[in-house]
Structure formats: structure tokens, C-alpha cells
């Protein structure tokens, strides 16, 4: 699935299932006490690209409700694509 965001002029290549898996990976790594930079390095992702997911996961600590995290991420993406900041 490719989604074009007219505001940022970028395509989003990450399908929802991939985000869910990333959320799970980040949650596990946060629970192991790893920092954003450590997680990004291990996942081979730029820290700046990973930061929104990382922040969304951290915001749901200690329960890490996957549904709430996903809702938060998609809400942020909708705001970014609509140009609302």
C-alpha cells in the first residue's frame, strides 16, 4: 500500500502490519531499557524516522496498549498530511 501525502509530498511505504510489528519491536526494546538511538541502530532506521513511533510507545507506558499506540500514530499522520500542526 502506498499513500501519498500532499502536504509532505512523500509516499508512505509502511503498511499498517509493518507498523504494528515495529511497535511490538520497539515496546520490547524499551522494556529492556534501550534508548531511541540504540533501538534505531538495531533496527537500522534513522532515529528521526523512528522517533514518532518511539514517542507513541513511550506515551502508553507501562501498559503499552497496542490499539492506543496505533490510534495515536495514525492520528499524527493524518494531521501531518492535512497540514495541521
C-alpha positions as CSV (number, residue, x, y, z in Angstrom):
1,X,0.0,0.0,0.0
2,X,1.3,3.4,-1.0
3,X,-0.2,6.6,0.4
4,X,0.7,9.9,-1.0
5,X,0.6,12.8,1.4
6,X,0.0,16.0,-0.5
7,X,1.3,18.1,2.4
8,X,4.7,16.5,2.9
9,X,4.9,15.4,-0.8
10,X,6.0,12.0,0.3
11,X,4.7,8.5,-0.2
12,X,4.2,6.4,2.8
13,X,5.5,2.9,2.1
14,X,4.9,1.4,5.5
15,X,1.8,-0.8,5.5
16,X,-0.2,-1.0,8.8
17,X,1.0,-4.5,9.6
18,X,4.6,-3.4,9.4
19,X,3.9,-0.6,11.8
20,X,2.3,-3.0,14.2
21,X,5.4,-5.2,14.1
22,X,7.6,-2.2,14.6
23,X,5.5,-1.1,17.6
24,X,6.0,-4.5,19.1
25,X,9.7,-4.5,18.5
26,X,10.1,-1.0,20.0
27,X,8.0,-2.0,23.0
28,X,10.2,-5.0,23.7
29,X,13.4,-2.9,23.4
30,X,12.1,-0.1,25.6
31,X,11.2,-2.7,28.2
32,X,14.9,-3.9,28.0
33,X,15.9,-0.3,28.9
34,X,17.2,0.7,25.4
35,X,17.4,4.3,24.2
36,X,15.9,5.7,21.0
37,X,19.4,5.7,19.4
38,X,20.1,2.1,20.4
39,X,16.8,0.9,19.1
40,X,17.2,2.8,15.8
41,X,20.7,1.4,15.4
42,X,19.5,-2.2,16.0
43,X,16.5,-1.7,13.7
44,X,18.7,0.0,11.0
45,X,16.4,3.0,10.9
46,X,17.3,6.7,11.2
47,X,16.5,8.0,14.8
48,X,14.5,10.9,13.4
49,X,12.3,8.5,11.4
50,X,11.8,6.2,14.4
51,X,11.1,8.9,16.9
52,X,7.3,9.3,16.3
53,X,6.8,5.6,16.9
54,X,9.1,5.6,19.9
55,X,7.3,8.5,21.5
56,X,3.9,6.9,20.8
57,X,5.0,3.7,22.5
58,X,6.5,5.6,25.5
59,X,3.4,7.6,25.9
60,X,1.5,4.4,26.7
61,X,3.9,3.1,29.3
62,X,3.6,1.0,31.4
63,X,0.6,-0.7,29.8
64,X,1.7,-0.3,26.2
65,X,-1.8,-0.7,24.8
66,X,-1.1,-1.5,21.2
67,X,-4.5,-0.2,20.0
68,X,-4.0,3.2,21.6
69,X,-0.5,3.4,20.2
70,X,-1.7,2.7,16.7
71,X,-4.5,5.2,17.0
72,X,-2.0,7.9,18.2
73,X,0.3,7.2,15.3
74,X,-2.4,7.3,12.6
75,X,-3.8,10.5,14.2
76,X,-0.4,12.1,13.9
77,X,0.0,11.0,10.3
78,X,-3.4,12.4,9.4
79,X,-2.5,15.7,11.0
80,X,0.8,15.8,9.1
81,X,-0.8,15.0,5.8
82,X,-3.6,17.6,6.2
83,X,-1.1,20.2,7.1
84,X,-2.4,20.7,10.6
85,X,0.4,21.2,13.2
